[in-house]
Amino acid sequence: MVDITMLTTFFGWCSVINIALIFGLFIRGRILRNFAVDLFEVSSDEIKLVYLKAVMQYRNGTLLLSVTPYLALKVMTWNS
């Protein structure tokens, strides 16, 4: 049976992994931006806009689906 401490641990690790992926995407976007401009012949501004929107959506999903349940479970187990 799954208890609150197991769920807290699960959502904590999900949050850590997703936040690390967000930082990885940020670094990747900084490093490989010029490569995509040369490869697809798209303007740099368009790539910045699309990439920023994608990272922001991933960030919002992480906050909604990983960090918020983790914080709620931590508050539930705070006094126990």
C-alpha positions in Angstrom: 0.0 0.0 0.0 1.2 3.5 -0.8 1.4 5.9 2.1 2.0 9.6 2.2 5.7 9.4 2.8 6.2 7.3 -0.4 4.1 9.7 -2.4 6.1 12.6 -1.0 9.4 10.9 -1.9 8.1 10.1 -5.4 6.9 13.7 -6.1 10.1 15.1 -4.6 12.3 13.1 -7.0 9.9 13.9 -9.9 10.4 17.6 -9.1 14.2 17.3 -8.9 14.4 15.4 -12.2 12.1 17.8 -14.1 13.9 20.9 -12.7 17.2 19.4 -13.9 15.7 18.8 -17.3 14.5 22.4 -17.5 18.1 23.6 -16.7 19.4 21.2 -19.3 17.0 22.5 -21.9 18.1 26.1 -21.0 21.7 25.2 -21.5 21.0 23.3 -24.7 19.1 26.3 -26.1 22.0 28.6 -25.4 24.6 26.3 -26.9 22.8 24.9 -30.0 20.9 28.0 -31.1 23.2 28.8 -34.0 23.2 25.2 -35.2 19.4 25.3 -35.6 19.6 28.6 -37.5 22.0 27.1 -40.0 20.2 23.8 -40.3 16.6 24.9 -40.8 17.2 28.4 -42.3 14.9 30.0 -39.8 15.5 33.4 -38.2 17.1 33.5 -34.8 14.2 35.4 -33.3 11.7 32.8 -34.4 13.8 30.0 -32.8 14.1 32.0 -29.5 10.4 32.5 -29.4 9.4 28.9 -30.1 12.0 27.5 -27.7 11.1 29.9 -24.9 7.4 29.0 -25.3 8.2 25.3 -25.1 10.5 25.6 -22.1 7.9 27.8 -20.3 5.1 25.2 -21.0 7.4 22.4 -19.6 8.1 24.6 -16.6 4.4 25.2 -15.9 3.6 21.5 -16.3 6.4 20.7 -13.8 5.1 23.2 -11.3 1.6 22.0 -11.7 2.1 18.3 -11.8 5.3 17.7 -9.7 6.1 20.6 -7.4 2.6 21.5 -6.2 1.7 17.9 -5.1 5.1 17.6 -3.4 4.5 20.8 -1.4 1.0 19.8 -0.5 2.1 16.5 0.8 5.0 18.2 2.7 2.4 20.5 4.4 0.2 17.5 5.2 3.1 15.6 6.9 4.6 18.7 8.5 3.0 18.3 12.0 3.2 14.5 12.1 
